[in-house]
Amino acid sequence: MQVVFMANKKIDAGFATSCMTQKFVVFQITSTAFSVFALVFKFDFFISHVNTPVLWAFVIAGFFSQVVVTGLFVFISFNKRFSNWAVRVCSKLIRKIRLIKNPEKYIKSITDQVEVFHNGNKAIMSKPKLLVFVQVLLMMLVPYCIYRAFGLSSASPVDMVCSQAFVTLASAMIPLPGATGAAELAFSVFYKIFYGTAILKSALLLWRVITYYGVILICAPFSILTKKKEEKKSVNAEAACRENSADQENTENSENTEGTDCE
């Protein structure tokens, strides 16, 4: 949807795709780095406190899926030979199905956008990505901030960040918006170590509101306003187009009348 929105703003689809791809890649690499740190340095601590084999199976599966998906996106982003091969396969398919009136024009457009995509990847990756790293770190520090807000201070922020890394891995395999259900379950298991049973549910509610539901509630009004603004702009453009057509038609009629009078 973000690529479509940017394309509607006259941004090349290839460049828009490269922007979203690289943001996803950097986000995944940063998340994977935190996960690797947690697995290497804190695995013994958590395995001694969390005795849930099924949950650990999801953590391991989530880690490998994260590594595979990130590697696949990096491969596609920078392997131009693979992209050209994919374009050739798509070109043959388009010519065979014969559902497009001008397939050559469509194929050329795809080829051009793939070129823009790769150029955009190189340009974006040549710049530092500190902002994405900070974004991921701040998201992982939310449970620790909630922890301190309850007046607790005995837990290490490193341990709580690693706990959030395990929560992310455990819920990564759930194909639902926000990993609903799995995220809450993983949080309850991994953060019970720090919060205890007394305030765990309150902490879970705050964490979910801040990291998921709150984001939706804050962004929803802006989405509605943007949609209304786009609709108003579209209506104004159609009205202007109709007005120009009417003016042009009146001009042509006036010229025809003058020509008749001369005769």
Steps between C-alpha positions, in 0.01 A plus 500: 500500500786741576653436158164568332456819703847625399434406137184714514724785618696471174791310658645225281362162606850354478648761733202475738546122514873539567426742787258259667723198432810660649313621805370146551848350444671736745221446754535123466880508520484711817235273654704193405810651661311546828369143469850361442627688805215361712554142379877510548534686831166457679365164384613314816336760725164482324498122447543458877198722571269417208418130483262502202634277217226600253578869545872438454421309181322811371799714603746283306266475198447878510874561509570282197206646307627850580848415372365336183258783417765767562754313285245457223418871492869594499559256213213640292597860578856477375506208255429668168550179304216329689272801443572499127425127487169558682411777254571267203278229650220752559542632146452156349195441718345836404549428130342155532185594689422790260283688749685830454450709186855632481722244676829650376421835659401329825818289502715807437331676791580204730862493380539873564351472849730208586796718397369785719450248782865389495635853465281607792630213713860606440423865579306420818748244636790743449360714784512423876200321651535615861137615515363149436736357764373758752140418400546129570687565825231737630228246417688235696547735794125559544456207746793631707349850508170350619696298757660815641165682491368241749781595737706186434875516442667166572494364141772585249393694186717262296306199631168667420610596148608139443163386636328724244719345230372155600140627502547634146648170380229290663221703337670537160347175368139604567336633178264742675503881523730586787540125571188533714485234769854372453659831597294522819577139593874540439508824699319335792751214510826691451418806709350311792863465611524876555148623577368211704136395493360805684556766233568283193156553344516876549847510345380287210207735435722808506761339276241395242331841497831685458649272233193400299149623579613850588679535168181405316289746700746785441543434128132434418388869500790597272408220259140625486609862450745399227232298322254791513768739374581269208130464415453879508806548279365241255159672487664839442716355223195348329310831531794691351523249217128537423532880512793495259309272264197734510721804432665324210163401357369859532812629325454256212131595466592871499760444229250306289244782538753763393592293197134476398451877532799567274354282230 
